Amino acid sequence: MPRKDDYRPNSRGGSRGGSGKHRKRPGMNMKKVFVLSFCIVLGIVFISGGIIYKLGHDLYSNVNYVADDDVTVVETLPEIAEQETLSADERQGVAVSKDELQSIHSALEGLNSVETKSDDDIYNILLVGVDRRDKTWNGNSDAMLLVSINKEKNKVSIVSLMRDTYVNIDGVGYWKLNGAYAYGAGKLLCKTVTDTFRVKVDRYVAVDFFDLIDIIDIIGGVDLEISAAEAEVANGYILDMCNLMNIDGMEHQLPSEGGMIHCDGVQAVAFARNRFVGNSDFERTERQRYVISQLMKEAKQMSLAQMTAVMKEVLQHVTMNVPETEIWSMISEVPDMLDYEFEMSRVPYDGLYSTIWVDNQDMLVPDWDETLKRLQEQIYG
């Protein structure tokens, strides 16, 4: 998207004083020069602003904008909505009694008494990666990154919210955080994050994994450092995704030895989805943040013309509830944001959670008091 300071009309102006008996007083000439100059500058602002607005409006028209009022919360999920289950041998969580589970539910209900933080200088938005095999349902939000832009401290915080976090989803009940999107898309996910983490989140941008493949290819790929173990697992994901896309998965296989690889969309998404190398979903969120940071490096190297062309294609794959007027209010701040400090982390934090076994699935239960304190400190300071 064009930046205001990237359009610099090159106008030259001046004035020549006349000579003769009817010559005006110097003070009056300077006043006229000032008024004329002001009008010229004002005209340039309106003209260039109109050009920028037209270009930006054309770009925005490519977005799949979904107003919150148009979102319906479903009571049941379709059969295609797969629910991952684990065998008793695979589970890591501890079985809990009814009383213990009720205590966990009471702690979640108690979060309603905690103040929800908000600040006019801080803009919170969720970046959502949706896992689904077709578009007949919303899908599970298996990648959730809470991005907080702190304009006062010149800082951007990117916090991965782990999908297995045990939460209370309004109108649905107690379940994994990633189920909120399945039942009520971005609107319900934003509400669940706000209600649970007590950080006001109204906006989201979502793509499913197939859209993300296309986006990465449009950008031109991304450089990723991949281990041999990660390459082995990613190649399995590649074959599975390519089968669904009816393309040859062998053409996208990663080198078995790994290394620094310029990945196409299929390869990068397969790498980001890997939760079988390292510490399960914890390291998967690290891979997701790594891919995002590397994509940002690719974007920073683009010229304005390249960025405009790329954005026009990328936005066709994006679903969001960010209105156009809100985007325009932020455009003038984008150049400064590129130089902000970036801080990345993940919730639950290490040492501040337990894992329980509920409905044949592992669920993560944070230490809510300390977690909320640390998260709000990171975002709001």
C-alpha positions as CSV (number, residue, x, y, z in Angstrom):
1,M,0.0,0.0,0.0
2,P,1.5,3.4,-0.9
3,R,2.9,5.6,1.7
4,K,2.1,9.3,1.8
5,D,5.7,10.3,1.8
6,D,6.4,8.1,-1.3
7,Y,4.5,10.5,-3.5
8,R,6.4,13.7,-3.9
9,P,5.2,15.9,-6.7
10,N,8.2,18.0,-7.9
11,S,6.8,21.5,-8.2
12,R,8.9,24.6,-8.5
13,G,7.6,28.1,-7.8
14,G,8.8,31.6,-7.2
15,S,7.9,35.2,-7.7
16,R,9.4,38.2,-9.3
17,G,8.9,41.6,-8.0
18,G,8.1,44.3,-10.5
19,S,9.6,47.8,-10.6
20,G,7.8,51.1,-11.0
21,K,5.8,53.6,-9.1
22,H,2.8,51.2,-8.4
23,R,5.0,48.6,-6.6
24,K,3.3,47.2,-3.5
25,R,4.7,47.3,0.0
26,P,7.0,44.3,0.7
27,G,4.8,43.2,3.6
28,M,1.8,42.9,1.3
29,N,3.8,40.9,-1.3
30,M,5.0,38.4,1.4
31,K,1.4,38.0,2.6
32,K,0.2,37.1,-1.0
33,V,3.2,34.8,-1.5
34,F,2.3,33.0,1.8
35,V,-1.4,32.7,0.8
36,L,-0.5,31.5,-2.7
37,S,2.1,29.0,-1.4
38,F,-0.4,27.7,1.2
39,C,-3.0,27.1,-1.6
40,I,-0.5,25.3,-3.8
41,V,0.6,23.0,-0.9
42,L,-3.0,22.4,0.0
43,G,-3.8,21.6,-3.6
44,I,-0.9,19.1,-3.8
45,V,-2.1,17.4,-0.6
46,F,-5.6,17.0,-2.0
47,I,-4.5,15.8,-5.4
48,S,-1.8,13.4,-4.1
49,G,-4.2,12.3,-1.4
50,G,-6.8,11.5,-4.0
51,I,-4.4,9.5,-6.0
52,I,-3.3,7.5,-2.9
53,Y,-6.9,7.0,-1.8
54,K,-7.9,5.8,-5.2
55,L,-5.1,3.3,-5.3
56,G,-5.7,2.2,-1.7
57,H,-9.4,1.9,-2.3
58,D,-8.8,-0.3,-5.3
59,L,-6.6,-2.5,-3.2
60,Y,-9.1,-2.8,-0.4
61,S,-11.8,-3.8,-2.8
62,N,-9.9,-7.1,-3.2
63,V,-10.4,-8.0,0.4
64,N,-13.0,-10.5,1.6
65,Y,-14.5,-8.1,4.3
66,V,-16.9,-9.7,6.7
67,A,-18.9,-7.4,9.0
68,D,-19.4,-8.9,12.5
69,D,-23.1,-8.5,12.1
70,D,-23.0,-10.9,9.2
71,V,-21.4,-13.7,11.2
72,T,-23.6,-16.5,12.6
73,V,-22.5,-18.7,15.4
74,V,-23.4,-22.3,14.6
75,E,-24.6,-24.8,17.3
76,T,-23.0,-27.9,15.8
77,L,-20.1,-28.4,13.5
78,P,-20.4,-30.3,10.2
79,E,-19.1,-33.9,10.0
80,I,-16.1,-32.7,8.0
81,A,-14.9,-30.9,11.2
82,E,-12.3,-33.3,12.4
83,Q,-11.8,-33.5,16.2
84,E,-8.3,-34.7,17.0
85,T,-8.2,-37.5,19.6
86,L,-5.2,-39.1,21.2
87,S,-4.7,-42.6,22.5
88,A,-4.0,-43.2,26.2
89,D,-0.4,-43.9,25.2
90,E,0.0,-40.6,23.3
91,R,-1.5,-38.3,25.9
92,Q,0.6,-36.1,28.1
93,G,-2.2,-34.6,30.2
94,V,-3.2,-35.6,33.6
95,A,-6.7,-37.0,34.1
96,V,-8.7,-34.8,36.4
97,S,-11.7,-35.5,38.7
98,K,-15.0,-33.7,38.3
99,D,-14.2,-31.5,41.3
100,E,-10.8,-30.6,39.9
101,L,-12.4,-29.8,36.5
102,Q,-15.0,-27.7,38.2
103,S,-12.3,-25.8,40.0
104,I,-10.7,-25.1,36.6
105,H,-14.0,-23.9,35.2
106,S,-14.5,-21.6,38.3
107,A,-11.1,-20.0,37.6
108,L,-12.1,-19.3,34.0
109,E,-15.4,-17.8,35.2
110,G,-13.4,-15.7,37.7
111,L,-11.6,-14.0,34.8
112,N,-14.8,-11.9,34.2
113,S,-13.8,-9.9,37.3
114,V,-10.4,-8.9,35.8
115,E,-10.3,-5.5,34.1
116,T,-10.0,-5.8,30.3
117,K,-7.1,-3.6,29.3
118,S,-7.4,-1.1,26.4
119,D,-5.4,1.9,25.3
120,D,-5.9,4.4,22.5
121,D,-2.2,4.2,21.7
122,I,-2.3,0.4,21.3
123,Y,-3.9,-1.5,18.4
124,N,-4.6,-5.2,18.9
125,I,-5.3,-7.5,16.0
126,L,-5.4,-11.3,15.6
127,L,-3.6,-12.9,12.7
128,V,-5.4,-16.3,12.2
129,G,-4.3,-19.3,10.3
130,V,-7.2,-21.6,9.6
131,D,-7.0,-25.4,9.2
132,R,-9.7,-26.8,6.9
133,R,-9.9,-29.1,3.9
134,D,-12.7,-27.1,2.2
135,K,-14.7,-23.9,2.6
136,T,-18.0,-25.5,3.7
137,W,-17.2,-24.5,7.3
138,N,-15.1,-21.9,9.2
139,G,-12.3,-24.3,10.2
140,N,-10.2,-24.5,13.3
141,S,-7.8,-21.6,14.0
142,D,-4.7,-23.6,14.5
143,A,-2.4,-20.6,14.3
144,M,-3.4,-17.5,16.3
145,L,-1.0,-14.5,16.7
146,L,-2.0,-11.6,18.8
147,V,-0.3,-8.6,17.2
148,S,-0.2,-5.5,19.4
149,I,1.1,-2.2,18.0
150,N,2.2,0.2,20.7
151,K,2.6,3.6,19.1
152,E,3.7,5.3,22.3
153,K,6.6,2.9,22.9
154,N,7.4,2.2,19.2
155,K,7.0,-1.5,19.8
156,V,5.1,-4.4,18.2
157,S,4.4,-7.5,20.3
158,I,3.6,-10.8,18.5
159,V,2.2,-13.4,20.9
160,S,1.3,-16.9,19.8
161,L,-1.9,-18.1,21.5
162,M,-1.7,-21.9,21.6
163,R,-4.6,-23.7,20.1
164,D,-5.0,-26.3,22.9
165,T,-5.5,-23.6,25.6
166,Y,-8.6,-24.6,27.6
167,V,-11.1,-21.7,27.6
168,N,-14.8,-20.9,28.0
169,I,-16.3,-20.1,24.5
170,D,-19.4,-18.0,24.9
171,G,-22.5,-20.0,23.7
172,V,-20.4,-23.1,23.2
173,G,-18.9,-24.1,26.5
174,Y,-15.4,-25.2,27.7
175,W,-13.2,-26.3,24.8
176,K,-9.9,-25.6,23.0
177,L,-9.3,-22.0,22.0
178,N,-9.1,-23.0,18.3
179,G,-12.7,-24.1,18.4
180,A,-14.0,-20.6,18.8
181,Y,-13.3,-19.9,15.1
182,A,-14.9,-23.1,14.0
183,Y,-18.2,-22.1,15.7
184,G,-18.3,-18.4,15.1
185,A,-15.4,-17.3,12.8
186,G,-13.3,-14.3,13.7
187,K,-16.1,-12.5,15.6
188,L,-16.3,-15.3,18.2
189,L,-12.6,-15.8,18.3
190,C,-12.0,-12.1,19.1
191,K,-14.6,-12.2,21.8
192,T,-13.1,-15.4,23.3
193,V,-9.6,-13.9,23.4
194,T,-10.9,-10.7,24.9
195,D,-12.9,-12.5,27.5
196,T,-10.1,-14.9,28.4
197,F,-6.9,-12.9,28.2
198,R,-8.5,-9.5,29.2
199,V,-6.9,-7.7,26.3
200,K,-9.4,-5.9,24.1
201,V,-9.3,-7.4,20.6
202,D,-11.8,-6.3,18.0
203,R,-10.1,-7.0,14.7
204,Y,-8.7,-10.0,12.9
205,V,-7.2,-11.0,9.6
206,A,-7.6,-14.7,8.6
207,V,-6.3,-17.0,5.9
208,D,-6.6,-20.7,5.6
209,F,-3.5,-22.8,4.8
210,F,-4.3,-23.0,1.1
211,D,-4.6,-19.3,0.9
212,L,-1.3,-18.9,2.8
213,I,0.4,-21.1,0.2
214,D,-0.8,-18.8,-2.6
215,I,0.2,-15.7,-0.6
216,I,3.8,-16.9,0.0
217,D,4.1,-17.8,-3.7
218,I,2.8,-14.4,-4.7
219,I,5.5,-12.8,-2.5
220,G,8.1,-15.0,-4.2
221,G,8.9,-17.5,-1.5
222,V,10.7,-17.2,1.8
223,D,14.1,-18.3,3.1
224,L,13.9,-20.8,6.0
225,E,16.6,-22.6,8.0
226,I,15.3,-26.2,8.2
227,S,16.8,-29.2,10.0
228,A,16.9,-32.7,8.6
229,A,14.3,-33.8,11.1
230,E,12.0,-30.9,10.2
231,A,12.4,-31.6,6.5
232,E,11.4,-35.2,6.9
233,V,8.1,-34.4,8.6
234,A,7.4,-31.4,6.4
235,N,7.7,-33.7,3.3
236,G,4.9,-35.8,4.7
237,Y,2.7,-32.7,5.1
238,I,3.7,-31.7,1.5
239,L,2.5,-34.9,0.0
240,D,-0.8,-34.6,1.9
241,M,-1.5,-31.0,0.9
242,C,-0.5,-31.6,-2.7
243,N,-2.8,-34.5,-2.9
244,L,-5.7,-32.3,-1.8
245,M,-4.6,-29.7,-4.3
246,N,-4.3,-32.3,-7.1
247,I,-0.7,-31.4,-7.8
248,D,2.5,-33.5,-7.8
249,G,3.9,-33.5,-4.2
250,M,7.2,-34.9,-5.3
251,E,8.0,-31.6,-7.1
252,H,7.9,-29.8,-3.8
253,Q,9.9,-32.1,-1.6
254,L,12.5,-30.6,0.6
255,P,16.1,-31.8,0.6
256,S,16.4,-34.6,3.1
257,E,19.5,-33.0,4.7
258,G,17.7,-29.6,5.2
259,G,19.7,-26.4,5.4
260,M,18.8,-22.8,4.4
261,I,16.2,-23.2,1.8
262,H,14.3,-20.8,-0.3
263,C,10.8,-22.3,0.1
264,D,7.7,-22.0,-2.0
265,G,4.3,-21.7,-0.5
266,V,3.7,-25.5,-0.1
267,Q,7.1,-26.0,1.6
268,A,6.8,-23.0,3.9
269,V,3.3,-23.9,5.1
270,A,4.3,-27.6,5.6
271,F,7.2,-26.4,7.8
272,A,4.9,-24.1,9.8
273,R,2.4,-26.9,10.4
274,N,5.0,-29.3,11.8
275,R,4.3,-30.3,15.5
276,F,6.1,-33.6,15.5
277,V,9.7,-32.3,15.9
278,G,10.7,-30.9,19.2
279,N,8.2,-30.0,21.9
280,S,4.9,-30.6,20.0
281,D,2.7,-27.5,19.5
282,F,5.1,-25.3,21.5
283,E,7.8,-25.4,18.8
284,R,5.2,-25.3,16.0
285,T,4.2,-21.8,17.2
286,E,7.9,-20.9,17.1
287,R,8.1,-22.0,13.5
288,Q,5.0,-20.0,12.7
289,R,6.5,-16.8,14.2
290,Y,9.8,-17.6,12.3
291,V,7.9,-17.8,9.0
292,I,6.1,-14.5,9.7
293,S,9.4,-12.7,10.5
294,Q,11.1,-14.1,7.4
295,L,8.1,-12.9,5.2
296,M,8.4,-9.5,6.7
297,K,12.1,-9.4,5.6
298,E,11.0,-10.3,2.1
299,A,8.4,-7.5,2.1
300,K,10.8,-4.8,3.3
301,Q,13.0,-5.4,0.3
302,M,10.2,-4.6,-2.2
303,S,9.8,-1.3,-4.0
304,L,6.6,0.6,-3.7
305,A,5.5,-0.6,-7.2
306,Q,6.3,-4.2,-6.3
307,M,4.5,-3.9,-3.0
308,T,1.4,-2.5,-4.7
309,A,1.3,-5.3,-7.2
310,V,1.8,-7.9,-4.6
311,M,-0.8,-6.5,-2.2
312,K,-3.4,-6.5,-5.0
313,E,-3.0,-10.2,-5.4
314,V,-2.5,-11.1,-1.7
315,L,-5.6,-9.3,-0.5
316,Q,-7.8,-11.6,-2.6
317,H,-6.8,-14.4,-0.2
318,V,-7.6,-12.5,3.0
319,T,-10.7,-12.5,5.2
320,M,-11.0,-9.8,7.8
321,N,-13.3,-7.4,9.7
322,V,-11.1,-4.3,9.5
323,P,-13.1,-1.6,7.9
324,E,-11.5,0.6,5.2
325,T,-11.9,3.8,7.2
326,E,-9.9,2.2,10.0
327,I,-7.1,1.2,7.7
328,W,-6.8,4.7,6.3
329,S,-6.5,6.2,9.8
330,M,-3.3,4.1,10.3
331,I,-1.7,4.6,6.9
332,S,0.3,7.6,7.8
333,E,1.9,5.7,10.7
334,V,3.0,2.7,8.6
335,P,6.4,4.1,7.7
336,D,7.3,4.6,11.3
337,M,6.0,1.2,12.3
338,L,8.5,-0.5,10.0
339,D,11.2,0.7,12.4
340,Y,9.5,-0.4,15.6
341,E,11.1,-2.9,17.9
342,F,9.5,-6.4,17.5
343,E,9.0,-8.7,20.5
344,M,7.8,-12.3,20.1
345,S,6.5,-14.7,22.7
346,R,4.0,-17.4,23.4
347,V,1.1,-18.1,25.8
348,P,1.0,-20.3,27.8
349,Y,4.4,-19.2,29.1
350,D,6.9,-21.7,30.2
351,G,6.4,-22.9,33.7
352,L,3.0,-21.2,34.0
353,Y,0.6,-24.0,32.8
354,S,-0.4,-27.5,33.4
355,T,-1.7,-30.1,30.9
356,I,-5.0,-32.0,31.6
357,W,-6.7,-34.9,29.8
358,V,-10.3,-34.1,28.8
359,D,-12.5,-35.8,26.2
360,N,-9.6,-37.8,24.9
361,Q,-7.6,-34.7,24.2
362,D,-4.7,-32.8,25.9
363,M,-5.7,-29.3,27.1
364,L,-3.4,-26.5,28.4
365,V,-4.5,-24.8,31.6
366,P,-2.5,-21.6,32.3
367,D,-1.8,-20.1,35.7
368,W,-4.2,-17.3,34.8
369,D,-3.2,-14.8,37.5
370,E,0.5,-14.7,36.4
371,T,-0.3,-15.2,32.7
372,L,-2.6,-12.2,32.5
373,K,-0.1,-10.1,34.5
374,R,2.8,-11.0,32.2
375,L,0.8,-10.6,29.0
376,Q,-0.7,-7.3,29.9
377,E,2.8,-6.1,31.0
378,Q,4.2,-7.1,27.6
379,I,1.5,-5.4,25.6
380,Y,0.7,-2.3,27.8
381,G,3.8,-1.9,29.9
